[in-house]
């Protein structure tokens, strides 16, 4: 009998908590605290405590599947990959698209983008970060030069004012919420900006700015106006470290507080109180997430937050900054590795110069130098789609349209661990290894690169994602560029092409808590806090941006009178592929509910437990009513974990370039009791 | 026999050299395996030599025992849970378990509940005045001692001081109380723990009473312990001599001093909670528990919690599923079910993601019950579980007035 306690990282969210897996005779039988890990110090949330069960869930994909006459037939890897290569050879670079994932390792992603660029000469690469932080990147790049979490998770507890903007961290990043709790114990004030009285609001907020959905820019502008009116700005910081202040000042002076009060639905007094607390704080920390980013005006919202932080000198010190929270275990890594249409690895923008650079690195020719298609454009326009670890049938907006478009593909390949809704529509399904079934690295919210070691073998014939791509490359004749014998070899190449990772090695990653990039040299300890001396802009200064409030895309009207919003619950994770195969989590909740304002419910004769039909211009779904006073009149909210009642059947409109962010948090619906 | 005391050392020079004191524990474990007295040894090892990642290990190879020699103060793995949950409570194999007082006491409570098979165990107890929380200890070494935690090769807690030895041989020392006032130092439950010598185990081993000698002081605490020692001496694994009365006295005195300090911490930990009015208590504790996110970490970690079909599970219908925070009955039921037997191991509080003072509450309640029932949990497998046992005297009670 062999019992082993193996340290690893929880497979779920971007916190990157450590756990010990208890392995007995090559089977994982338990999760125990890994008390040394600096992020969570031995504690975990309900998902982390049940981390491994999904690996043994019913329906793990174990063999390649090829669809013949509408049903899947098992096939050999040789046959499946052979068919894919045959089709790829006949497909031009514009017509193929690679949708990848924040669930897979840095090594997997690096190899995918290398394949797309070297073999298919395309930049048609994208992933679900399009759906959460595609607004963060242009917004923060234009202000501070880089779209990453600028402080570290640990330092959040040093703040004396924490501004949670559009983030239900108590449910979605519980071990980060613990840091906020600790800060609060030491006297910090917490401001929560959210249209709902979420669990976070109820348990962590000192001030709740319960604004009308989608009016965040107006509210933050109002805060900044207050700060300037009352002389609370940090003049020294503005002078030394920023540019564009005059323009912002003049714009804010032109705004009328009464108007802003009207738009946001929050009293001027509350706005001013929050503004004063944040401005007067020694260490002000803004944590924001989907509630801010997943809007038509997401870029504006985030620019406003960056302005607010720069205005008050809250950047460049531990516990400050404007901090996006990426959701996936490898949420940061899947930006760093460049599997996106506008960046090569290491955030080098797609252009002639970068193409040349990588031609030299990789020893190839003809790399694509114009930006590729984004996620939904690929779903719409690419006739050949390779989806790895992504589930557009649940995560993408306007599901009914997505279904039609996917059904229309000349070739749809889906590589995953279970038969997801998307995999059901595929022509070829490839079984992938998951999490501790392979070696690799992942990068968490605070740029924390951590190592995940292989603990068990993948089931059946499932393979690590990187291996599948390398084998494909081999079949196309480019095998020598994909001559990797191990993930560590891939990582060595990543170190050479992603400067932020240059000083990180697998050996160094044995340390609990990994290494936070930038880490330029092997003796560099990694970077806790960014922007300490200067910002990542070309001139090193923070650039104030004037941002005007603009309305969400689909405003309610007589026919569709309610605002529909959606989000997450603590017990489940994203499209439910993993958590809905975990008994403990399923027994907490396994059906879609819809939060409806008590008064709205009364008006429509809706009682708790009633089956409700929700309809938008794009489709309809059913959910169980949960009347509550935690949501305001005119707004309804659903979790998006339950694919049979998927909010994305209702959602639709997206912002234009540069973000192309779907407005998940706001669209118009009507509802009635199911007849 | 029970009560005997020895100053011991390993007869094997390699073990003796490698050990911090006499190497007797290592020698005894090796003996237990080689003589087939046990099938395996359950001990704590620094994983890959990392002094901050202590994991339970099941050793069957006698040559591997030496890798667990030496004390690790910056780890606190849940040995009791490991034995109960992953080793089938020693029902399938004979195991020698290296245990601190809290580990041994947790095991004894589980034996009472038929979850662990005492017949298959030899409990090798280790004296303990506390361990440090792993992640915070590293921070403490950085900030207070100004050393790289990776350079620490030994820690010692003695007479109110924390002394560390570095790779290059240098030593650094700080006042433990100073550190603990700053939020560093030992785990909260360790500070207030007043059971330092594991007399509830089969033997109790430690450094008190060695007074500068490179030896291990062993007190025999049971007949099984006596038997193991006798056999080990006979087989030539350990050498023993009788400690003089001065040594025995100094050991007793050290223990008494630490017990006094522990009791002071108990007072400190519980004072503000006990002073609250009933209304304040409701407000405080309901407020604390409103932070709970239903991770079940406390329930999983607790040695006293053993039900395979726990009443708090979402599908049992007692606590409404899917609610955060869970209904107040969740922490209430847990407290009531375990408080008569809490051994102050602190694993629940270590596991809580919302920093709830769980061990503080449940152990505080336990102290009241221990006083009422005159029962110290985890000391004697034959002592009844207070809230689950009915004595003849209690059965004979009539009327409504009860006198304790």
HADDOCK unambig.tbl for C-alpha pairs under 7 A between the chains (distance, minus, plus):
assign (segid A and resid 3 and name CA) (segid B and resid 58 and name CA) 6.57 0.50 0.50
assign (segid A and resid 5 and name CA) (segid B and resid 55 and name CA) 6.28 0.50 0.50
assign (segid A and resid 33 and name CA) (segid B and resid 351 and name CA) 6.82 0.50 0.50
assign (segid A and resid 35 and name CA) (segid B and resid 134 and name CA) 5.76 0.50 0.50
assign (segid A and resid 35 and name CA) (segid B and resid 135 and name CA) 6.36 0.50 0.50
assign (segid A and resid 36 and name CA) (segid B and resid 52 and name CA) 5.93 0.50 0.50
assign (segid A and resid 36 and name CA) (segid B and resid 53 and name CA) 6.00 0.50 0.50
assign (segid A and resid 36 and name CA) (segid B and resid 134 and name CA) 4.79 0.50 0.50
assign (segid A and resid 36 and name CA) (segid B and resid 135 and name CA) 4.43 0.50 0.50
assign (segid A and resid 37 and name CA) (segid B and resid 135 and name CA) 6.18 0.50 0.50
assign (segid A and resid 38 and name CA) (segid B and resid 135 and name CA) 5.65 0.50 0.50
assign (segid A and resid 41 and name CA) (segid B and resid 135 and name CA) 5.86 0.50 0.50
assign (segid A and resid 42 and name CA) (segid B and resid 350 and name CA) 6.70 0.50 0.50
assign (segid A and resid 42 and name CA) (segid B and resid 351 and name CA) 5.85 0.50 0.50
assign (segid A and resid 43 and name CA) (segid B and resid 350 and name CA) 6.95 0.50 0.50
assign (segid A and resid 43 and name CA) (segid B and resid 351 and name CA) 4.56 0.50 0.50
assign (segid A and resid 43 and name CA) (segid B and resid 352 and name CA) 5.46 0.50 0.50
assign (segid A and resid 43 and name CA) (segid B and resid 353 and name CA) 4.76 0.50 0.50
assign (segid A and resid 44 and name CA) (segid B and resid 353 and name CA) 5.84 0.50 0.50
assign (segid A and resid 45 and name CA) (segid B and resid 295 and name CA) 5.21 0.50 0.50
assign (segid A and resid 45 and name CA) (segid B and resid 353 and name CA) 6.78 0.50 0.50
assign (segid A and resid 46 and name CA) (segid B and resid 294 and name CA) 6.61 0.50 0.50
assign (segid A and resid 46 and name CA) (segid B and resid 295 and name CA) 4.18 0.50 0.50
assign (segid A and resid 49 and name CA) (segid B and resid 295 and name CA) 6.79 0.50 0.50
assign (segid A and resid 175 and name CA) (segid B and resid 353 and name CA) 6.39 0.50 0.50
assign (segid A and resid 178 and name CA) (segid B and resid 353 and name CA) 6.71 0.50 0.50
assign (segid A and resid 178 and name CA) (segid B and resid 354 and name CA) 5.72 0.50 0.50
assign (segid A and resid 203 and name CA) (segid B and resid 291 and name CA) 6.69 0.50 0.50
assign (segid A and resid 587 and name CA) (segid B and resid 314 and name CA) 5.70 0.50 0.50
assign (segid A and resid 587 and name CA) (segid B and resid 315 and name CA) 5.90 0.50 0.50
assign (segid A and resid 588 and name CA) (segid B and resid 314 and name CA) 5.58 0.50 0.50
assign (segid A and resid 588 and name CA) (segid B and resid 321 and name CA) 4.55 0.50 0.50
assign (segid A and resid 588 and name CA) (segid B and resid 322 and name CA) 4.24 0.50 0.50
assign (segid A and resid 589 and name CA) (segid B and resid 321 and name CA) 6.73 0.50 0.50
assign (segid A and resid 589 and name CA) (segid B and resid 322 and name CA) 5.29 0.50 0.50
